[in-house]
Amino acid sequence: MKTKHTEDKEYEDIPGTFVFDAERSRQGYHINMFCMSLMKAENRKAFKENEEQYLDTRFPLLAPEQREAILKRQYNRMLELGGNIYFTAKLGATDGHPFQHLAALMTGSTQQDYADLMLRGGRPVEGNRSRSGKYARAGSSIVKETKPKASKGKKRRG
């Protein structure tokens, strides 16, 4: 669900990343309010008793794709649709999962493989710079293959 504004943002080119900006915040308001509702024990209980009814009665303004992502526990999709990682983690906690488990699901690995990856310093930068291939490695600096924008404001010295 890309908008014109989203397509203009260079950070949308980062693979595997959905930056939580003002636009995504507005888009994901109802997902995030649902997740925040899970901070209360009585809401967690009501949600676990009948997930669909809980969403239908308490969060009727969820977009159909947001509702589906919640029910199917599609965490990456929730982020794409405006969910905030810190809020969506409350859904995982409601299901009894630690954050490391959620991160493993979101990266398509096992919890142990994800933990090992983090202990090794994370994923490599090479091959993970951009979806479009706009960015290339040249010597020790990253070069954008398109014409750079002119600098605005004062230049920093030294």
N, C-alpha and C positions, 0 to 999 in steps of 0.2 A: 504494500500500500504506500507507494511513493508519491509525494506531492512535488510540485514544481520547486518549492522551497527546499525540500529534502535533497533533490537532485543537484542543486547548486552548491551544496556544502561539501567541501573537499574531504572532510572526515567521514563522509558516508562511503568513501572508497576503501576504508580499512576493512579487510576481510574478517569475518566473524565478530564484528563489533556493531552494536547499535548504541550510538551516543545518546544519552538521556539529556536532550536539550529542551528548550521551552516548547517547541512544537510537539515533541514526543510526550512531554508532561501533560499538555492539553489533551492529546489523543488518548493517553492512558489513564486519565483521571479515574474512571470507574473501575478499571482493573486494580489500580493502586488503593482505592478506597475499599474495595472488596478485601484485598490482602491485609490492609490495616485493621479491618474488622476482626480478623483472626487473632488479634492480640488479646481478645477477651475469651476466656474459657467457655462461656455460654455460647458464643458465636461459633467457636471451633466445634463444639458438640453439635449444634444445630446443622452446621455445614456437613459434618461427617454423617449425620443421620440421613440427610437427603440433599445431596449437593445441588441437583437441578432445581429443586424447590427453593433452596436457599438463594440461589442466584436469581431465579425468576421473581421471587417476592421482594428481596432486599436490594437487588441491583438490576432492575429491569432495563436500565439504559446502557448496559453493556452491549457493544456491537456483537453480532452473531459470531464473528471470527474470534473475538476476545473471549466470549463465553466458551467456545469450542476449545480454545487453547488452554483455558483454565481446567476444564473437565478432562482433557486429554493429558494434562501436565506437560504441555509443550512450552518449556521455559524460554527457549530462544524465541519462539513465536510471540510469547507474551512481551518480551523485551522489544521486539520489532514493532509490536502494536502499542507501545507506549508504557509498558510496565517498567518499574524501577527495580533494579536487581535486589536492593535491600528490602523492598516491600514484597516482591515475589518470593523471596526466601522464606517469608512467613508461611506461605502455602506449603513449601517443602517441609518446614518444621512441623506444621500441622499433621503432615503425613509421617512424621517421625524421622525425617532425614536430616543429617548434618549438611552444612553448606558445601563441604567437600564433595559429598555425593551429588549435589545439584550441579556443581561445576563439572564433575566428571560426565554427567548426563549431557550437559550443554556442549562439551567438547567431543562427545562421541567416544569416550574411553571408560575404563573401569575406574573405580575410586582409587585403587592402588596405583594404576598407571598414571592417573592424574597427580596423585601425591608425589610419585617418583619424578614426574615431569617438573613439578614445582621445586622439588629439592635440587634438580639439575639446573635451575634458573629459568624455567619456562620455555615456551616455544621459541624456535630460532626466528630472527627478524627476516632473514632471507626467505623469499617466497610468501611472506605475510605482510608485505607493505601495502599492496593495493589490489583491489578486484580487477580494475581496468588495465593494469600494467603501466599506468602513467609514470610510475616512479622506478628508477633504475639505480643501480649501484655504480658509482664512478669513483674509483680511488677510495678515499676514506670518507667521502661525503655522499649524501643522497641527492640525486639530481632529478628534478621534475622534468619530464621530457617536453613539456609545453613551455611557452615563453613565461618567465616569472613576472609577477605583478610588481608595479612600482611601489617602493616603500612610501608609507605615509608617516609623517611626523618626524621627530628628531632622530638622528642617527646616534647610536651610542658609541663612545670612543673608549678604546682600550683597555 
